Amino acid sequence: MSRLTDLIAQAKAKDQALGQELEREFKVLSSRRSFGLNFERHLPESVELPGRPVRKGDKVRILPSRGSTAKGDQRLWKVLKLETVNGKKTAQVDLLDAAEPEQQQVAAADLIVVAEFMDYIYPGLVSTGKVERGGDKPFHTVINGENFHAVEALTFTHRGKIDMIYVDPPYNTGAKDWKYNNDYVESEDLYRHSKWLAMIERRLKVARELLNPKDSILVVTIDEKEYLRLGLLLEQTFPEARMQMVSVSINPAAVARAGFFGRSDEYYFFLMFGAAGVKPTPLSEEWITTKGRTHKGDIRWDLLRKSGSSPTRDGHPETFYPFFISSDGKKFHSVGEPIGVGANRKDTMPPKGTIAVWPIRKNGTEGRWRLKPSTAREVLKAGCLRIGELKGQSTPIYYLAEGERQKIEDGTYDVIGKREDGSVITSTLESTERVTVPGTQWRIGSHDATQYGTRLLLKLLPDRRFPFPKSLFAVEDVLRLFLVGKRDALVLDFFAGSGTTAHAVMRINKQDGGRRQSILVTNNEVAADEQAKLRKGNLRPGDAEWEKWGICDYITKPRIEAAITGKTPDGEDIEGDYKFTDEFPMAEGFEENAEFFTLTYETPVAVSHNRAFERIAALLWMRAGSEGRRIQKLPVKGWEVADTYGLLIDLDKAAPFCKAAGAKRTIRIAYIVTDDERRFQSVARRLPEAIEPIRLYESYLTNFRFSMGR
Ligand SMILES: C[S@@+](CC[C@H](N)C(=O)[O-])C[C@H]1O[C@@H](n2cnc3c(N)ncnc32)[C@H](O)[C@@H]1O
């Protein structure tokens, strides 16, 4: 037994609770890695739920009086009793984790409910509006709520189904850009990094359940404040992913600070899962490396002789062999075999009428080819080897590397003829666009966040300000690089801010007729300076007059509505045109659908089946694809079939239900409500194979009980 465990045992003997607490902390410390990222997990994380009615058993904080800008009492209380005293709803509250017991009688209106992440939650969704211009297309959804809980709820609707998660979290700048446990994390906070890491890690761990492990991408954007720690965190959290970091110039003018380099870029981490990878994509000339010979219109022939690292024959006998070409240097005859270690090339006899060409370096020493003879023969057969200017045995041989050969296959270049040596002659690209895979440095004018983030947003929502939206076109490029060809892709952004991601998904849908869908989550935070003003005006979070200034209600939803309708919130046509890949007036809008929801926190106690069902109705619809009609109320006849799913609540009506569901080709899911597993199985067997049967408990909310923060 180590000295520490011995001491813990002694502490336990004296004070059981203290000993156990010490033991728990010791276990946490000893399970830490010796290498990698070590940080305090800051448990538990909590979030205030403005507007949520206070119920018996809730955890609450007592709010400062109206008009006060004080931070207020941060202690947590439990509601023991609710009663009406002199016509006013009053709560008896008991201090949690108190050294000395303490109770108070408080007006219920002065309490705010707090959810700790280890608590069970019963999420619901309430629709707060929709925009429909997309016919039968699936709906983009926007959820106003705490993202940890919203993503938990999505584990029911979208487990393993998301194609791309794109998140742009608060960058932890110290400038009141995010809150931990209801407190802004400022630059002098000694725990600012670990709080941020704990916050991000907790959300990424839940979000990983949503990614399709066979083929999906996670993109996380960040700047210099946290990129080092975030990189390690991502590596530790997703060891199975292939990860790359790209540097993106978002401010060509560079922000100057005395003594520092001008800051002009930020970083995107790309994590690729399963088969996912960057797709060759049509990109403008700006993306193409201008240095030297690459991609400036003609296909690129490379020298077959190896340069760079290990360019010599030593240690690589398999790539030292001759090419036999006609003595006039016009035609290939054949590809020879490696002559082996120590053999003298002068002992090789070329076939009659040919000369042997070797990989001789400029300094006269023996080099090696980039390809083995078997591959060289295949490449020669495909017309992708070419003879350079005749220089005897040092005549240069050129080849098309795999990436260039691919461009012939995918039609970027056409073969328009052949040279005498059998090599292909290819077309020259006229357009300024190239199908290509970019490098890891992006200096693209359209990614300028001021021009195409802030200013573009102002066109959609004149007079409304959102701090640091991404350039619409930068997000669009990220999506295109992975989702070209994936026209039904599902994209999730749970730090959605102004909603750029949904807007970009709509852009790429328009470009290729896609039906991609975005799911956005953002809270309804009011900016720090605005909060102080509202508090002085006697308002509090939860008041309608406060909430209307929150990000989700004031920016995200109106932005998406404006993008789709082509009109500002005042009903004016949006001025200006979209630029770059697809140029058209913004006033044209998009033929897309979107629905807005608010995340609710339900209690399974004393809720009628009807009300409980209404709260989960949207989750059932989302799991079936967020498409078509939603079953919003419990069907009186015992079953109902909508466009993409059906619901059976009276199992005696299984026969007509299965018949109706089977008759509709678009049905994907049958929700069968029963507490009896055998009855569920018997109905499930009667459904066609294409329909997924899902059992729901009769007490609807218990199907959606989550606590992943434990
Ligand atoms: C950096 S912004 C994202 C900006 C966005 N990419 C854009 O282009 O507009 C991060 C957003 O996440 C939201 N957010 C921060 N913490 C959150 C949380 N715990 N739950 C939900 N949203 C959160 C903030 O309100 C903020 O708007």
The ligand as an SDF file (V2000), in Angstrom:
LIG
                    3D

 27 29  0  0  0  0  0  0  0  0999 V2000
  -18.0390   32.0920  -32.0690 C   0  0  0  0  0  0  0  0  0  0  0  0
  -19.7280   32.0740  -32.1280 S   0  0  0  0  0  0  0  0  0  0  0  0
  -20.0790   31.2200  -33.6180 C   0  0  0  0  0  0  0  0  0  0  0  0
  -20.1790   32.1140  -34.7990 C   0  0  0  0  0  0  0  0  0  0  0  0
  -20.6690   31.4570  -36.0480 C   0  0  0  0  0  0  0  0  0  0  0  0
  -19.7390   30.5300  -36.6000 N   0  0  0  0  0  0  0  0  0  0  0  0
  -21.0310   32.4690  -37.0960 C   0  0  0  0  0  0  0  0  0  0  0  0
  -20.4980   32.4490  -38.2030 O   0  0  0  0  0  0  0  0  0  0  0  0
  -21.8680   33.3120  -36.8010 O   0  0  0  0  0  0  0  0  0  0  0  0
  -20.1400   30.9260  -30.8760 C   0  0  0  0  0  0  0  0  0  0  0  0
  -21.6030   30.9280  -30.5330 C   0  0  0  0  0  0  0  0  0  0  0  0
  -21.8770   29.8380  -29.6810 O   0  0  0  0  0  0  0  0  0  0  0  0
  -22.8680   30.1970  -28.7450 C   0  0  0  0  0  0  0  0  0  0  0  0
  -22.6370   29.4000  -27.5360 N   0  0  0  0  0  0  0  0  0  0  0  0
  -21.6130   29.5130  -26.6570 C   0  0  0  0  0  0  0  0  0  0  0  0
  -21.7550   28.6150  -25.6640 N   0  0  0  0  0  0  0  0  0  0  0  0
  -22.8860   27.9250  -25.9240 C   0  0  0  0  0  0  0  0  0  0  0  0
  -23.5760   26.8670  -25.2640 C   0  0  0  0  0  0  0  0  0  0  0  0
  -23.0880   26.3340  -24.1460 N   0  0  0  0  0  0  0  0  0  0  0  0
  -24.7140   26.4080  -25.8000 N   0  0  0  0  0  0  0  0  0  0  0  0
  -25.2100   26.9530  -26.9440 C   0  0  0  0  0  0  0  0  0  0  0  0
  -24.5980   27.9390  -27.6180 N   0  0  0  0  0  0  0  0  0  0  0  0
  -23.4490   28.4250  -27.1180 C   0  0  0  0  0  0  0  0  0  0  0  0
  -22.6770   31.6720  -28.4930 C   0  0  0  0  0  0  0  0  0  0  0  0
  -23.8990   32.2660  -28.2240 O   0  0  0  0  0  0  0  0  0  0  0  0
  -22.0720   32.1570  -29.8110 C   0  0  0  0  0  0  0  0  0  0  0  0
  -23.0340   32.7920  -30.5700 O   0  0  0  0  0  0  0  0  0  0  0  0
  1  2  1  0
  2  3  1  0
  2 10  1  0
  3  4  1  0
  4  5  1  0
  5  6  1  0
  5  7  1  0
  7  8  2  0
  7  9  1  0
 10 11  1  0
 11 12  1  0
 11 26  1  0
 12 13  1  0
 13 14  1  0
 13 24  1  0
 14 15  1  0
 14 23  1  0
 15 16  2  0
 16 17  1  0
 17 18  1  0
 17 23  2  0
 18 19  1  0
 18 20  2  0
 20 21  1  0
 21 22  2  0
 22 23  1  0
 24 25  1  0
 24 26  1  0
 26 27  1  0
M  CHG  2   2   1   9  -1
M  END
$$$$
